[in-house]
Amino acid sequence: MYKYLQWCPFVVCWENRANAISSGVSEATEDSIVFRSNLSSFQSIFRKALLQAGVGPDNGFTLQHLVGTKSSGSTFDELGRRHGAVELLNRGVLKNLRVAVEAYVEKIIFSSSNNASRLSATGVVYTDSKGRTHRAYIRDKGEVILSAGAIGSPQLLLLSGIGSVDHLFSLRIPIVHTNPHVGNFMADNPRNGIDVVSPSALDPSIGQVVGITSDFNYIQAVSANLPFSFPQPFGLFPNSTSPLQLSVATIVEKFSGPKSTGSLRLLSSAEVKVSPAVRFNYFSEAVDLGRCVKGMRKIGDLLKTESLEKLKFEDLEGAEGFQFLGPSLPKNQSDDASMETFCRSTVTSYWHYHGGCLVGKVVDGDYRVKGTNSLRVVDGSTFNASPGTNPQATLMMIGRYTGLKILQERRAPK
């Protein structure tokens, strides 16, 4: 089976693609959301800088996951429209599908009747846009499938009574099935970077180029023109309503994994709209901090390349240098302590959360929730690691793969 289809924002790349293609899953996803477009001017500059900084070899255009520099497909088409999971939904048999919009699932309904050896999920309780409560039940060989993401799926399991005894008992949630791993091993790929102000206008661009180092740091860049206004006491034209345009190149690094994990805990025993408390514990593992340092040093190498010379300003004395919007890299990038401090103080998210319902701990290899029947979790909460790129296309492949497998199981003779 495939490992990961990796999707940088908004770049598509594949790992171990051949096995995915054998099931027809890969082609369906690729045909639905992958578009190839010409590189923007800034993305071409960034591509050259990566190669000049030693992020090689030059892999040209590819959807393959390879160490080096490449351009790849995008989830944006030539008209600038972003494509996603709805494209696969549109390929379904829509007459067999009913969708409740603006609805929130509150909990899963369980039954232990029918002499079943394990607890069975029989439906869900949900509220509609007007706050009215409804129950939806499965029938025949139906199943309840959670795809609420790395935060929503473990939250729903906990609210439904599947989790650790201590946590559920503290919130007075009736225990349906004990599993201490629900909500644990939460992780997020840390993102660090710099914002470089350009002395000349840059063409706005999304990420079309990726540099993947031998340590599996993923380096990307985007460019944008941001509105900027001087405070009125310093403005030449205090009554002016037209801000200046500030051209900024954002260069970021992130990495696969990570090793550092945290946990999710409920803050409400009954209300799904109350977000749980989540800690990812960024850089709690020394290896993750070390990988950030390596990635930021590589970004430092990029700033020394000929290609990025055009982003430098020249002062009144003729000296050239970069201007940053926000923190700049430490002057002494060979000093581990300074680089570690930079990583800790500038870390932010790429919103690629995963964990909470890991395969082997909360679900089995077919994504069935352990200790239950007719209940699966199919989303990023099942990942024990995530690539340094956006995993949405991976999830689309897993969803389609699991759906096809369920159909095969239903049609199989007893």
N, C-alpha and C positions, 0 to 999 in steps of 0.2 A: 504494500500500500504506500501511497505518497507520503512524504514527510510534510513539507510546507510549500504552499504557493505563497511567495513573499511579495508584498505590495507596499512599496515605499509610498509616502504621500507625494505625488499620486502616481508612483511608478510601479509597474508590475514586473515581477520576476518570479521564476519557478526554481524549485529544488526537487531533484529526483522526479522530473516531470514524466519520464517514460512510463512508470508504473501507473500514474494517474490516467494517462491517455488510454491505457489498455481497458479501462472501465468506461470510457467515453465521458467521464466527469470533467476532465480537463478541458476538452474542446468546447463543451457547453459553456463553461465559465469564461474561457478565453474569447469565444465568439460574442459573448454578451457584453463584456465590459472593457475589453482591451482595444485601445486605439493607438495608432502610430502617427506621430506628427513631427514636423521639422523642428529642430532645436532652435530655441530663441537665441538671440545674440548673447545674452548673459550666460545662458546654460552652456553655450559653446566655449565661452571664456573659462567658465568653471571647470569644464571637462579638460581643457588644456592644462589648467592649474593642477588638477589632480595628478595627471600624468607627469608633469614637471616635478611634483612633490614626491614622486616615487610610488604612487598607488597604481601599480601595473600588474599585469599587462593591459594593453588596450583591447578590450573585448568587443568593441564595436557596438552594434545593436543586438541585443539578445534578451530573451526572457529567462535565460538560465541564471542560476545563482552561482556566480563565479567570483573568486578573488580577483580584484583589478578594477578598472574603470569601464563603465559602459553607459550607454543610453538605453532606454527601454520603453515599453508601452505605457500608456497613460489611461486613467479611468475617465479622462475628459475627451470628448469628441472634438471634431474640428470647429464646432460652433460654441465650444466652451461649456457644454452640458456634461455634468458628472453622472456616471452610471454606476449602479450598484445591484443589490440583491433583488430589487423589484424586477430586473430584467429576466431573472429566472422564474419569478412568480408569474410573469406574463406568458411564459411558455407552458404553464400548467393547464389543467382542465378546469377552467374557472367556474363552470357550472357546479362542480363538486366542492366549491370553496365558499365558506361564509366568513367574513371578516367583521369583527366588532371594533369599530374605531373609537378612539377616546375612551377606551375601556381599560380597567386595571384589574389584573388577577390578584385576588387577596390571599388565597390559599388553595392547596390541592385537597381534593376529597379522597379519602381512603376507605377501603372496605376489606375486612378480613374474613368475609363469609365464603361460601362456595367451597369449603374444605380446602382452601388454598394453603400451601405450606408457607407462603410469604404474603406480606401485605400487598394489596393491589390498589393502584390508583384508578379511580372510576370517573373522575371529572375535576372541574375547578369551580371555585366561587369567584365571581367577578362583579365589579360595579361599572355602570355605564356613565356617560357624560353628565347625567342628571343625579348621580349618586344612588341610583336604584340598584339593588343587589339581585344577581341572577346566578343560576347554577347551570353549567353545561356538562353533560355527561357523555362519555365515550360509549360506543356500541360495537357489537360483534368483536372483531379483533383489534379494535382501536387502542390507541395509547395516548397518554399525556406526554407531550414533548416540551420541555422548557428550553427556550432560546432567549432568555432575558439578559444574557451577558454575564461578565465576570462578577458584577455586583448584584444584579437582579436575580440570577438563578440561585446562588447560595442563600440570598435573603428569603426567597420563596420557600426553599426547603426548610429553613429554620422556622419561619412563620407557620409552616405546616406541621411542625413537630419532628423533623428529622435533623438531628444534630447532637451536640455534646450534652450530656445529662446536666452538668453544672450550669451551662449557659441557658438552656431551656428552662431549667428549674428556677433560676434567678429571675426570669421574666414570667414565670407561672404559665408557660406554654405547655399544654399536654404533650407528653412524649409519645410519639407514634413509632419511631424507630431510632435507635441509638447509633450515631456515627460521629466520633469526635473530630473527624477531618473536615466536616462541612464548614466552610468559611475560613479555613486555614490555607497556608501556602499561597496567599495573595501576592501577586508580583506585578511590577510595571517596569518596562524598559526605560531607564532614566535618559533624559535628553539634556545635553549641555551645548552651548554654542556662543557665538558672538554676533553682534549686529554692526556691520561696517557701513558708515555713511559714505556715499560716493560724491565726488566733486562735480560729476556730470550725470545727466539723467540716464537711468537704466530702464530698459524695457521690462515691464512686469513679467514675471515668469513663475510657473509652478515647478516643482522638482521633476526634471526629466532625466537627470544624470545621477548616478550613484557610484561612489567609490567605496569598495569593500577591501579593507586591509587584511593582512595575513592573520591578525588577531581578531578578525571579524568585528571591527568597528565599521559602522556604516556612516559615511559622510555625504551630506546632501546640502543643497543651497537653494534658496528662493530669492527673488528680487521683487521690490515693491516701491511704489511712490506714496509716501505718507504725507498727509496734511500736517503742516507745522506752523504755529503762530507764535510770535514773540509776545511776552507779557506786555500789556498796554503801556506801562511806564517806559518801556524800552523800544516800543514800536515807532517807526518813522511816521506811520499813518494810523493813529489810534482808532480812527473810525472805520478802518478798512475791514471788510468781512471776508476777504479772499486770502486764505492762508497760503504760505509757501508750500511747495512740493519738495519733500525730502526723499531722495533716492537712497534706499537702504538694501544692502545685500546681507542676508541672514545665512550664516554657515553653521550647521549643527552636526553633532555626532551622537550616535547611540550605539548600543551593542545588543547582541542576542543574549538570551537568558531571561533575567539575570539570576544570580545565585541568592541574592537577598530576597527574603519573603516576609510577609506580615500576616495580618488577619482581618477578618470582617466580623463585627459584632452588631447585633440589633440595638436600636435605640427606642424601638416601640415593639410591643408584643402583639399588636394587631393591625397597625396601619402601614400598608405597603408604601404609601407616599412619603413616609418619614425615612429619609435616607439613612442607611446604616453607617456606623463609624468604621472607616477603613484605614489601616496603616500598611504602607508598602515597605517601610524600613529601608529606604534607599541607602545603598553603600554600607549596610550593616555587615556585609561580608567584604573582607579586604580585597578579594580578587576583583570585585566589581569596581571598587575605587581605583584599583590599579589599571583596569581597562579604560576607565574614563580618562585617567591621566595620559595614557597612550594615545587615545583618540584626540584629546585636545592638543597634544604635542604635534600630532599630524596636521591639525588645523593651523598650528603655528608655522609648520613647514609650508603650508599653502600660502601664507602671507608673505613668504620670502620668494615666491615665484615671479617670473617675469610677467605672466599673464595677469596677475592681480596688481601690478604696478599702477594701472590706470585708476585704481580705487584710492590712491594716495593723494593727500592734499599737499600743497606747497606753501610754507609760511613766508612771512615778509623777508626773511633772510635766505630764502631759497632752499631750506631744508624740507625734505619730504617725509611724510608719515601718515599713518592711518588715523581717522577720527572714528570713535565708537559711540554708538547710541546704547548706553549702558556699560556694564563692566568690560574691561579689556583683559586680554591674557596677561598673566604675570610677566614682568620684564625678564626674570630669570626662570625660563621654562625648564631648565635642568634641575631645579630645586623641587624635590618631591613634595615637601611640605607645602610650598606655595601653590603648586598645582592641585594638590589634594584639597586645600582650602578653597580654591576656585571652584572645583567640582562640587563640593558640598554647598557652597553659597549660591551657585547658579543653577542647581538641578531643578528641572521641571519635568512635566509629563508630555508624552506624545499620545496619551490617552489610549494606549494599547494594553489595557489591564487584562490580566489572565489569572487563573487559579481560583480556588474556592470549592471546586468540585472535581478534583483531579482524577484522571483515569488511574485505576488501580487502588484508589483510596475511597472515592465517593461513587464513581461509576466504573463499570467493567469495560472491557475492550470493545463492546458494542454500544457503549454509552448508556447502558441501563443502570439506574440507580441501585446500588447494592442493597439487598434485603427486601426489594420490592418487585412487583410485577407491573407491567404496562406503564412504566415511568422511565423516561430518558432525559438526559441533559445533553443538548447538542449546541455548544457555543464555546467561546474562549475560556470559560471557567474550567474546562476540562484539561487545558494545556498545563503541563509542568514546566514549559519553557516556551518562549516566543521568539521568532526571528527579530532582528533589529529593524525590520520593516513592518508595514501595516499588515495585519493578518486577516483582513476582511475577506479577501478572495480565497484564502485557505479555508475560512469558515463556510463560505459558499460551497466550496468543493465538498467539505465534510457533510454539510447539510444535504446536498444532492446525493452523495454516496450513501448516507444513512437512509435517506428516503427510498432509494432504489433497493437497498438491502431489505428494508421492511416489507416492500412489495413482494420481493422474492420469497421472504419467509411466509407471507400470507398465502401466496399461491402454491407453495410447496405442498405435495400430498402428505397427509399424516401417516 
